[in-house]
Amino acid sequence: MKSLSVREISAAVGGKILNHDENKTVLNISTDSRNILKGDLFIPLKGENFDGHEFIDIAFERGAVCVLSEVEINTQKTYIKVENTKKALADLAEYYRSLFDIPIVAVTGSVGKTTTKDIIYSVLRQKFNTIKTEGNFNNEIGVPLTIFKIDENTEAAVIEMGMNHFGEIHRLCKMVKPDVAVITNIGYSHIENLGSREGILKAKLEIFDFLKTGGLKILNGDDDMLMTLRGKEKNTCFYGIVNYACDKNDFYADEIDEKGVDGISFRVHKGSESFLVNIETPGRHMVLNSLAAAIVGNYLGLDFERIKKGIESFEPTKMRMDVIRTDKYTIINDVYNANPVSMKAGIDVLSESSFRKVCILGDMFELGDFAPKLHFEVGEYACQKDIDVIICIGDISENIYKGALKQAALKNIDAKNIFYFKTQEIFFAEIDSILKNNDIILVKASRGMKFEKTVEKIKR
């Protein structure tokens, strides 16, 4: 991070300096008193079950040179009084972003935004000193903290934007002021709060609200909701797979060769130019994610050789289509998060295997009243794809089980390998009698299900 004076910070957040030494310099920003280092500014935040103001003394003891506070503090240390620390965090991030004239790529979407962000980062770092969103730092706390990672050596940034409600991406973009905005798709994530896919589309389009004048909008042209924007948005580039709309997409892919857990290859086209890509991460969805990254790279001046190298060398975030090979099993660890689209994509990858195919599926959250139906459809889909063993775990996932049973009856096949367990612990008691040597196993559920416990159990 580039150092800031207390005076700069106070002006940026509209605060009042108390016990002030305006010449003090802040070297870093932290919202966690446990991670404070000498020279930090501590910004205490309030949540439903905590109040960071309770840890201000600890922050000073650990070396903070200044803190923000919504209340007056009985201290001789320097602090800045503000009305709302969360808003001050956003205001400071917006100011700090204004200090750098570098391209920033913003990425959102219902499915694939983290992987797309990772591939874009891998492409851009072939030419630029690039930073990216780490882990799940894609909300109104994580995005500003990512912005503060920019320093004098940073040449580009890729920032992921998540949301649960209307207005969140609008506020994130106000901080980021992106040069490029990518929307991967419009699915069902957070439909509980947004009411419909049309509502989700409206919320995702907030990513354009603070896009720089003349900035590029990159959209998945195969998505049924995003394709409705054709001709309605300026400076837009669409991408997709040849089987759908190659005549309409600016970048498209064909010659797709799915290799199951061993990855996928495909050819990327832009007009009369093309190049072949081979990546080790499995899944047809990787084609679309890579196309978005190719457009970003092309827009920011990378040649196809560098773009190809970047796509082929990308490293996925942990627990996202992470293939683990043990002495007995091959595990597709995809427990970072889940929704109906990504769960079906994982089943597609599993279905390509030549070994016995096992899927262990858990609850998908934030689907509201749509949850029973969407879980049921996943169960039907798994059975349609001829998965050998279907294991459903969790309260809502009983609907996956019912969907699989219904499809098995329609196909007149034995349902003896379709299982339902209320908890992972109940499943663990039966695991040895269900799994067999050489099984290939997909493990997937929403993050709150903590299915990494199942992955570890299988590994052991």
FIMI-73600 format. One record per residue (C-alpha): residue number from 1; chain; y, x, z. Coordinates in nm, 2 decimals. Each point is the difference from the previous one (the first is absolute). Example, Ala and Ser with C-alpha at 12.3 -4.5 7.8 and 13.67 -1.06 7.14 Angstrom:
2
LOMI resi chain     py     px     pz
LOMI    1     A  -0.45   1.23   0.78
LOMI    2     A   0.34   0.14  -0.07
END
This chain:
460
LOMI resi chain     py     px     pz
LOMI    1     A   0.00   0.00   0.00
LOMI    2     A   0.36   0.11  -0.07
LOMI    3     A   0.19   0.03   0.33
LOMI    4     A   0.26  -0.26   0.09
LOMI    5     A   0.28   0.01   0.25
LOMI    6     A   0.03  -0.26   0.28
LOMI    7     A   0.33  -0.10  -0.16
LOMI    8     A  -0.17  -0.07  -0.34
LOMI    9     A  -0.27  -0.20   0.17
LOMI   10     A   0.24  -0.21   0.20
LOMI   11     A   0.21  -0.08  -0.31
LOMI   12     A  -0.32  -0.09  -0.20
LOMI   13     A  -0.13  -0.24   0.26
LOMI   14     A   0.34  -0.15   0.11
LOMI   15     A  -0.06   0.12   0.35
LOMI   16     A   0.21   0.14   0.29
LOMI   17     A  -0.06   0.35   0.13
LOMI   18     A  -0.02   0.02   0.38
LOMI   19     A   0.00   0.32   0.21
LOMI   20     A   0.07   0.15  -0.33
LOMI   21     A  -0.03   0.34  -0.15
LOMI   22     A   0.07  -0.08  -0.36
LOMI   23     A  -0.09   0.35  -0.11
LOMI   24     A  -0.36  -0.04   0.10
LOMI   25     A  -0.25   0.02  -0.29
LOMI   26     A  -0.30  -0.22  -0.05
LOMI   27     A  -0.30   0.17  -0.17
LOMI   28     A  -0.24  -0.29  -0.02
LOMI   29     A  -0.04  -0.37   0.07
LOMI   30     A  -0.27  -0.15   0.22
LOMI   31     A  -0.08  -0.35   0.12
LOMI   32     A  -0.29   0.12   0.22
LOMI   33     A   0.09   0.17   0.33
LOMI   34     A  -0.34   0.17   0.00
LOMI   35     A   0.08   0.20  -0.31
LOMI   36     A   0.35   0.11   0.09
LOMI   37     A   0.09   0.36  -0.08
LOMI   38     A   0.31   0.20   0.10
LOMI   39     A   0.29  -0.10  -0.22
LOMI   40     A  -0.12  -0.36  -0.07
LOMI   41     A   0.18  -0.33  -0.01
LOMI   42     A  -0.20  -0.26   0.18
LOMI   43     A   0.03  -0.36  -0.12
LOMI   44     A  -0.16  -0.24   0.25
LOMI   45     A  -0.14  -0.31  -0.16
LOMI   46     A  -0.09  -0.34   0.15
LOMI   47     A  -0.33  -0.18  -0.07
LOMI   48     A  -0.18  -0.30   0.14
LOMI   49     A  -0.17   0.20   0.26
LOMI   50     A   0.21   0.31   0.04
LOMI   51     A   0.36   0.13   0.03
LOMI   52     A   0.07   0.35  -0.10
LOMI   53     A   0.31   0.01   0.22
LOMI   54     A  -0.24   0.05   0.29
LOMI   55     A  -0.08   0.35  -0.13
LOMI   56     A   0.35   0.13  -0.06
LOMI   57     A  -0.01   0.23   0.31
LOMI   58     A  -0.33   0.14  -0.12
LOMI   59     A   0.15   0.06  -0.35
LOMI   60     A   0.29   0.20   0.16
LOMI   61     A  -0.24   0.20   0.21
LOMI   62     A  -0.20   0.09  -0.31
LOMI   63     A   0.30   0.14  -0.18
LOMI   64     A   0.18  -0.29  -0.17
LOMI   65     A   0.36   0.09  -0.06
LOMI   66     A   0.11  -0.36  -0.04
LOMI   67     A  -0.14  -0.36   0.01
LOMI   68     A   0.11  -0.33  -0.13
LOMI   69     A   0.01  -0.29   0.25
LOMI   70     A   0.07  -0.37   0.01
LOMI   71     A   0.09   0.03   0.37
LOMI   72     A   0.22   0.22   0.21
LOMI   73     A  -0.19   0.30   0.15
LOMI   74     A   0.06   0.16   0.33
LOMI   75     A   0.00   0.36  -0.14
LOMI   76     A   0.22   0.29  -0.07
LOMI   77     A  -0.19   0.06  -0.32
LOMI   78     A   0.15  -0.09  -0.34
LOMI   79     A  -0.10  -0.34  -0.14
LOMI   80     A   0.12  -0.24  -0.26
LOMI   81     A   0.03  -0.37   0.10
LOMI   82     A  -0.09  -0.24  -0.28
LOMI   83     A  -0.06  -0.38  -0.02
LOMI   84     A  -0.35   0.03  -0.14
LOMI   85     A  -0.21   0.32  -0.02
LOMI   86     A  -0.23  -0.13  -0.28
LOMI   87     A   0.30  -0.08  -0.22
LOMI   88     A   0.15   0.34   0.09
LOMI   89     A  -0.32   0.17  -0.11
LOMI   90     A   0.04  -0.17  -0.34
LOMI   91     A   0.37   0.07  -0.03
LOMI   92     A  -0.06   0.37   0.08
LOMI   93     A  -0.28   0.02  -0.26
LOMI   94     A   0.23  -0.16  -0.26
LOMI   95     A   0.27   0.25   0.08
LOMI   96     A  -0.24   0.29   0.00
LOMI   97     A  -0.15  -0.10  -0.34
LOMI   98     A   0.36   0.00  -0.14
LOMI   99     A   0.02   0.38   0.07
LOMI  100     A  -0.26   0.08  -0.27
LOMI  101     A   0.01  -0.04  -0.38
LOMI  102     A  -0.37   0.00  -0.06
LOMI  103     A  -0.23  -0.26  -0.18
LOMI  104     A  -0.18  -0.23   0.24
LOMI  105     A  -0.29  -0.22  -0.12
LOMI  106     A  -0.06  -0.32   0.20
LOMI  107     A  -0.35  -0.16  -0.01
LOMI  108     A  -0.11  -0.34   0.11
LOMI  109     A  -0.27  -0.26  -0.09
LOMI  110     A  -0.27  -0.20   0.16
LOMI  111     A  -0.28   0.24  -0.09
LOMI  112     A  -0.01   0.37  -0.09
LOMI  113     A   0.35   0.10   0.11
LOMI  114     A  -0.12   0.28   0.23
LOMI  115     A  -0.23   0.15  -0.26
LOMI  116     A   0.26  -0.04  -0.27
LOMI  117     A   0.25   0.18   0.22
LOMI  118     A  -0.25   0.28   0.06
LOMI  119     A  -0.06   0.04  -0.38
LOMI  120     A   0.38   0.00  -0.08
LOMI  121     A   0.05   0.26   0.27
LOMI  122     A  -0.28   0.21  -0.15
LOMI  123     A   0.16  -0.02  -0.35
LOMI  124     A   0.36   0.07   0.11
LOMI  125     A  -0.10   0.30   0.21
LOMI  126     A  -0.11   0.17  -0.32
LOMI  127     A   0.37   0.05  -0.07
LOMI  128     A   0.20  -0.10   0.31
LOMI  129     A  -0.01   0.09   0.37
LOMI  130     A  -0.09  -0.36   0.10
LOMI  131     A  -0.05  -0.19   0.33
LOMI  132     A  -0.18  -0.33   0.04
LOMI  133     A  -0.07  -0.27   0.25
LOMI  134     A  -0.28   0.11   0.24
LOMI  135     A  -0.25  -0.23   0.15
LOMI  136     A   0.12  -0.36   0.06
LOMI  137     A   0.37   0.10   0.03
LOMI  138     A   0.10  -0.27  -0.25
LOMI  139     A   0.20  -0.24   0.22
LOMI  140     A   0.35  -0.02   0.15
LOMI  141     A  -0.08   0.28   0.25
LOMI  142     A  -0.22   0.22  -0.23
LOMI  143     A   0.23   0.00  -0.30
LOMI  144     A   0.30   0.14   0.17
LOMI  145     A  -0.21   0.27   0.17
LOMI  146     A  -0.13   0.09  -0.35
LOMI  147     A   0.36   0.02  -0.13
LOMI  148     A   0.08   0.25   0.28
LOMI  149     A  -0.27   0.23  -0.13
LOMI  150     A   0.22   0.07  -0.30
LOMI  151     A   0.18   0.34   0.03
LOMI  152     A   0.19   0.25  -0.22
LOMI  153     A  -0.33   0.11  -0.17
LOMI  154     A  -0.11  -0.35  -0.09
LOMI  155     A   0.02  -0.08  -0.37
LOMI  156     A  -0.17  -0.35  -0.01
LOMI  157     A  -0.15  -0.26   0.23
LOMI  158     A  -0.25  -0.28  -0.03
LOMI  159     A   0.04  -0.28   0.26
LOMI  160     A  -0.25  -0.28   0.06
LOMI  161     A   0.14  -0.34   0.10
LOMI  162     A  -0.20  -0.26   0.18
LOMI  163     A   0.11  -0.34   0.13
LOMI  164     A  -0.11  -0.31   0.19
LOMI  165     A   0.30  -0.22  -0.05
LOMI  166     A   0.29  -0.07  -0.24
LOMI  167     A   0.29   0.24   0.04
LOMI  168     A  -0.20   0.31   0.11
LOMI  169     A  -0.02   0.18  -0.33
LOMI  170     A   0.37  -0.09  -0.06
LOMI  171     A   0.09   0.19   0.32
LOMI  172     A  -0.23   0.29  -0.09
LOMI  173     A   0.15   0.04  -0.34
LOMI  174     A   0.35  -0.01   0.15
LOMI  175     A  -0.09   0.32   0.18
LOMI  176     A  -0.19   0.16  -0.29
LOMI  177     A   0.21  -0.08  -0.30
LOMI  178     A  -0.29   0.08  -0.24
LOMI  179     A   0.03   0.14  -0.35
LOMI  180     A  -0.34  -0.15  -0.10
LOMI  181     A  -0.17  -0.31   0.14
LOMI  182     A  -0.38  -0.07  -0.05
LOMI  183     A  -0.17  -0.33   0.07
LOMI  184     A  -0.38   0.04  -0.03
LOMI  185     A  -0.10  -0.37   0.02
LOMI  186     A   0.05  -0.33   0.17
LOMI  187     A  -0.30  -0.11   0.21
LOMI  188     A  -0.06  -0.19   0.32
LOMI  189     A   0.10   0.24   0.27
LOMI  190     A   0.24  -0.16   0.25
LOMI  191     A  -0.03  -0.34  -0.17
LOMI  192     A  -0.02  -0.14   0.35
LOMI  193     A   0.37   0.08   0.05
LOMI  194     A   0.12  -0.03  -0.36
LOMI  195     A  -0.17  -0.33  -0.09
LOMI  196     A  -0.12   0.07  -0.36
LOMI  197     A  -0.04   0.27  -0.26
LOMI  198     A   0.33  -0.11  -0.14
LOMI  199     A   0.15   0.07   0.35
LOMI  200     A  -0.17   0.34   0.00
LOMI  201     A   0.15   0.08  -0.35
LOMI  202     A   0.34  -0.10   0.12
LOMI  203     A  -0.03   0.23   0.31
LOMI  204     A  -0.13   0.30  -0.21
LOMI  205     A   0.28  -0.04  -0.25
LOMI  206     A   0.24   0.09   0.28
LOMI  207     A  -0.09   0.36  -0.10
LOMI  208     A   0.25  -0.03  -0.28
LOMI  209     A   0.29  -0.11   0.23
LOMI  210     A   0.14   0.36   0.05
LOMI  211     A  -0.16   0.17  -0.30
LOMI  212     A   0.25   0.25  -0.14
LOMI  213     A   0.20  -0.11  -0.31
LOMI  214     A  -0.22   0.07  -0.30
LOMI  215     A  -0.31   0.06   0.22
LOMI  216     A  -0.35  -0.06  -0.14
LOMI  217     A  -0.21  -0.30   0.10
LOMI  218     A  -0.38   0.06  -0.04
LOMI  219     A  -0.22  -0.30   0.00
LOMI  220     A  -0.37  -0.07  -0.04
LOMI  221     A  -0.01  -0.19  -0.33
LOMI  222     A  -0.35  -0.13   0.07
LOMI  223     A   0.10  -0.18   0.32
LOMI  224     A   0.04  -0.38  -0.07
LOMI  225     A   0.31  -0.03   0.22
LOMI  226     A   0.17   0.32  -0.11
LOMI  227     A  -0.05  -0.06  -0.37
LOMI  228     A   0.22  -0.31   0.03
LOMI  229     A   0.29   0.25   0.03
LOMI  230     A  -0.03   0.12  -0.35
LOMI  231     A   0.34  -0.02  -0.17
LOMI  232     A   0.17  -0.11   0.32
LOMI  233     A   0.07   0.34   0.16
LOMI  234     A   0.19   0.29  -0.16
LOMI  235     A  -0.13   0.36   0.01
LOMI  236     A  -0.36  -0.11   0.05
LOMI  237     A  -0.32   0.19  -0.10
LOMI  238     A  -0.33  -0.19   0.01
LOMI  239     A  -0.35   0.15   0.03
LOMI  240     A  -0.35  -0.13  -0.04
LOMI  241     A  -0.35   0.03  -0.13
LOMI  242     A  -0.06  -0.03  -0.38
LOMI  243     A  -0.24  -0.30   0.04
LOMI  244     A   0.28  -0.21   0.13
LOMI  245     A   0.34   0.07  -0.16
LOMI  246     A   0.02   0.34  -0.17
LOMI  247     A   0.24  -0.15  -0.26
LOMI  248     A   0.25  -0.09   0.27
LOMI  249     A  -0.04   0.28   0.25
LOMI  250     A   0.21   0.32  -0.04
LOMI  251     A  -0.28   0.22   0.16
LOMI  252     A  -0.36  -0.11  -0.03
LOMI  253     A  -0.35   0.13   0.05
LOMI  254     A  -0.33  -0.02  -0.19
LOMI  255     A  -0.33   0.19  -0.04
LOMI  256     A  -0.07  -0.09   0.37
LOMI  257     A  -0.32   0.15   0.13
LOMI  258     A  -0.09  -0.11   0.35
LOMI  259     A  -0.23   0.24   0.18
LOMI  260     A  -0.06  -0.19   0.33
LOMI  261     A   0.07   0.21   0.30
LOMI  262     A   0.04   0.31  -0.22
LOMI  263     A   0.33  -0.12  -0.13
LOMI  264     A   0.15  -0.13  -0.33
LOMI  265     A   0.14   0.14  -0.33
LOMI  266     A   0.24  -0.17  -0.24
LOMI  267     A   0.26   0.08  -0.27
LOMI  268     A   0.37  -0.06   0.07
LOMI  269     A   0.22  -0.11  -0.30
LOMI  270     A   0.37   0.00  -0.05
LOMI  271     A   0.08  -0.10  -0.36
LOMI  272     A  -0.18   0.25  -0.23
LOMI  273     A  -0.06   0.25   0.28
LOMI  274     A  -0.30   0.01   0.24
LOMI  275     A  -0.19   0.21   0.24
LOMI  276     A  -0.35  -0.03   0.17
LOMI  277     A  -0.02  -0.02   0.38
LOMI  278     A  -0.30   0.06   0.23
LOMI  279     A   0.03  -0.08   0.37
LOMI  280     A  -0.26   0.02   0.28
LOMI  281     A   0.12  -0.31   0.19
LOMI  282     A  -0.19  -0.31  -0.11
LOMI  283     A   0.12  -0.33  -0.12
LOMI  284     A   0.15  -0.17  -0.30
LOMI  285     A   0.32  -0.06   0.20
LOMI  286     A   0.06   0.37  -0.01
LOMI  287     A   0.08  -0.03  -0.37
LOMI  288     A   0.30  -0.23   0.07
LOMI  289     A   0.12   0.22   0.30
LOMI  290     A  -0.01   0.30  -0.23
LOMI  291     A   0.19  -0.17  -0.28
LOMI  292     A   0.28  -0.08   0.24
LOMI  293     A   0.01   0.37   0.10
LOMI  294     A   0.00   0.11  -0.36
LOMI  295     A   0.31  -0.21  -0.07
LOMI  296     A   0.18   0.14   0.30
LOMI  297     A  -0.09   0.36  -0.11
LOMI  298     A   0.11  -0.07  -0.36
LOMI  299     A   0.33  -0.15   0.11
LOMI  300     A   0.08   0.29   0.22
LOMI  301     A  -0.07   0.26  -0.27
LOMI  302     A  -0.35   0.12   0.05
LOMI  303     A  -0.21   0.07  -0.31
LOMI  304     A  -0.35  -0.16  -0.04
LOMI  305     A  -0.17   0.33   0.10
LOMI  306     A   0.16  -0.01   0.34
LOMI  307     A  -0.05  -0.38   0.04
LOMI  308     A  -0.37   0.04  -0.08
LOMI  309     A  -0.03   0.29   0.25
LOMI  310     A   0.18  -0.21   0.27
LOMI  311     A  -0.22  -0.31  -0.05
LOMI  312     A  -0.32   0.20   0.00
LOMI  313     A   0.09   0.20   0.32
LOMI  314     A   0.12  -0.28   0.22
LOMI  315     A  -0.14  -0.04   0.35
LOMI  316     A  -0.04  -0.35   0.13
LOMI  317     A   0.11  -0.11   0.35
LOMI  318     A  -0.29   0.01   0.25
LOMI  319     A  -0.22  -0.31   0.01
LOMI  320     A   0.10  -0.11  -0.35
LOMI  321     A  -0.30   0.01  -0.23
LOMI  322     A  -0.11   0.31   0.18
LOMI  323     A  -0.35   0.09  -0.11
LOMI  324     A  -0.21   0.15   0.28
LOMI  325     A  -0.34   0.14  -0.07
LOMI  326     A  -0.25   0.05   0.28
LOMI  327     A  -0.37   0.10   0.00
LOMI  328     A  -0.10  -0.36  -0.01
LOMI  329     A   0.28  -0.21  -0.15
LOMI  330     A   0.31   0.00  -0.23
LOMI  331     A   0.28  -0.18   0.17
LOMI  332     A   0.31  -0.14  -0.17
LOMI  333     A   0.25   0.01   0.29
LOMI  334     A   0.27  -0.25  -0.09
LOMI  335     A   0.10  -0.13   0.34
LOMI  336     A   0.38   0.08  -0.01
LOMI  337     A   0.07  -0.36  -0.08
LOMI  338     A  -0.13  -0.29  -0.20
LOMI  339     A   0.10  -0.31  -0.20
LOMI  340     A  -0.20  -0.22  -0.25
LOMI  341     A   0.11   0.21  -0.30
LOMI  342     A  -0.08   0.34   0.15
LOMI  343     A  -0.33  -0.13   0.15
LOMI  344     A  -0.12  -0.12  -0.34
LOMI  345     A   0.11   0.34  -0.15
LOMI  346     A  -0.21   0.18   0.26
LOMI  347     A  -0.30  -0.23  -0.09
LOMI  348     A   0.05   0.09  -0.37
LOMI  349     A  -0.03   0.37   0.08
LOMI  350     A  -0.31  -0.06   0.21
LOMI  351     A  -0.16  -0.21  -0.27
LOMI  352     A   0.00   0.30  -0.24
LOMI  353     A  -0.25   0.19   0.22
LOMI  354     A  -0.36   0.05  -0.11
LOMI  355     A  -0.12   0.01   0.36
LOMI  356     A  -0.04  -0.28   0.25
LOMI  357     A   0.35  -0.15   0.04
LOMI  358     A   0.11  -0.11   0.35
LOMI  359     A   0.34  -0.14   0.09
LOMI  360     A   0.12  -0.04   0.36
LOMI  361     A   0.30  -0.23  -0.01
LOMI  362     A   0.23  -0.12   0.28
LOMI  363     A   0.30  -0.23   0.06
LOMI  364     A   0.31   0.01  -0.22
LOMI  365     A   0.31  -0.08   0.20
LOMI  366     A   0.34  -0.17  -0.08
LOMI  367     A  -0.15  -0.25  -0.24
LOMI  368     A   0.10  -0.30   0.20
LOMI  369     A  -0.15  -0.34  -0.11
LOMI  370     A  -0.14   0.17  -0.31
LOMI  371     A  -0.23   0.23   0.21
LOMI  372     A  -0.32  -0.21   0.00
LOMI  373     A   0.01  -0.07  -0.38
LOMI  374     A   0.09   0.36  -0.09
LOMI  375     A  -0.28   0.14   0.22
LOMI  376     A  -0.25  -0.24  -0.14
LOMI  377     A   0.10   0.11  -0.36
LOMI  378     A  -0.07   0.36   0.10
LOMI  379     A  -0.35  -0.09   0.11
LOMI  380     A  -0.06  -0.18  -0.33
LOMI  381     A   0.13   0.30  -0.19
LOMI  382     A  -0.22   0.25   0.18
LOMI  383     A  -0.31  -0.21  -0.08
LOMI  384     A   0.11  -0.04  -0.36
LOMI  385     A   0.02   0.38  -0.03
LOMI  386     A  -0.36   0.04   0.10
LOMI  387     A   0.07   0.19   0.33
LOMI  388     A  -0.34   0.05   0.16
LOMI  389     A   0.11  -0.04   0.36
LOMI  390     A   0.30  -0.19   0.13
LOMI  391     A   0.10   0.05   0.36
LOMI  392     A   0.29  -0.21   0.13
LOMI  393     A   0.16   0.08   0.34
LOMI  394     A   0.28  -0.19   0.19
LOMI  395     A   0.11  -0.35   0.07
LOMI  396     A   0.16  -0.08  -0.33
LOMI  397     A  -0.27   0.19  -0.19
LOMI  398     A  -0.24  -0.27   0.07
LOMI  399     A   0.16  -0.16  -0.31
LOMI  400     A  -0.10   0.31  -0.21
LOMI  401     A  -0.36  -0.06   0.13
LOMI  402     A   0.02  -0.37  -0.10
LOMI  403     A   0.13   0.09  -0.35
LOMI  404     A  -0.27   0.25  -0.06
LOMI  405     A  -0.27  -0.25   0.12
LOMI  406     A   0.13  -0.27  -0.24
LOMI  407     A   0.00   0.24  -0.30
LOMI  408     A  -0.35   0.12   0.09
LOMI  409     A  -0.12  -0.36   0.00
LOMI  410     A   0.16  -0.06  -0.34
LOMI  411     A  -0.16   0.31  -0.14
LOMI  412     A  -0.33  -0.09   0.16
LOMI  413     A  -0.04   0.33   0.18
LOMI  414     A  -0.13   0.09   0.34
LOMI  415     A   0.28   0.01   0.26
LOMI  416     A  -0.20   0.22   0.25
LOMI  417     A   0.24   0.29  -0.06
LOMI  418     A   0.32  -0.20   0.08
LOMI  419     A   0.09   0.05   0.36
LOMI  420     A   0.27  -0.12   0.24
LOMI  421     A   0.10   0.16   0.33
LOMI  422     A   0.29  -0.11   0.22
LOMI  423     A   0.08   0.36   0.11
LOMI  424     A  -0.07   0.36  -0.11
LOMI  425     A  -0.19   0.06   0.32
LOMI  426     A  -0.25  -0.28  -0.07
LOMI  427     A  -0.04   0.15  -0.35
LOMI  428     A  -0.06   0.35   0.15
LOMI  429     A  -0.31  -0.13   0.18
LOMI  430     A  -0.15  -0.10  -0.33
LOMI  431     A   0.13   0.28  -0.22
LOMI  432     A  -0.32   0.21  -0.02
LOMI  433     A  -0.20  -0.30  -0.12
LOMI  434     A   0.24  -0.08  -0.27
LOMI  435     A   0.11   0.33  -0.16
LOMI  436     A  -0.24   0.22  -0.20
LOMI  437     A   0.00   0.36  -0.12
LOMI  438     A   0.22   0.06  -0.31
LOMI  439     A   0.20  -0.33   0.05
LOMI  440     A   0.35   0.01  -0.14
LOMI  441     A   0.22  -0.19   0.25
LOMI  442     A   0.35  -0.15  -0.04
LOMI  443     A   0.18  -0.06   0.33
LOMI  444     A   0.32  -0.20  -0.02
LOMI  445     A   0.21  -0.22   0.22
LOMI  446     A   0.36  -0.04   0.12
LOMI  447     A   0.14   0.28   0.21
LOMI  448     A  -0.01  -0.21   0.32
LOMI  449     A  -0.38  -0.03  -0.02
LOMI  450     A  -0.03   0.38   0.07
LOMI  451     A  -0.30   0.04  -0.24
LOMI  452     A   0.03   0.37   0.03
LOMI  453     A  -0.24  -0.05   0.29
LOMI  454     A  -0.26  -0.13  -0.24
LOMI  455     A   0.06   0.29  -0.23
LOMI  456     A  -0.05   0.25   0.29
LOMI  457     A  -0.31  -0.19   0.11
LOMI  458     A  -0.16   0.02  -0.35
LOMI  459     A   0.09   0.37  -0.02
LOMI  460     A  -0.18   0.07   0.33
END
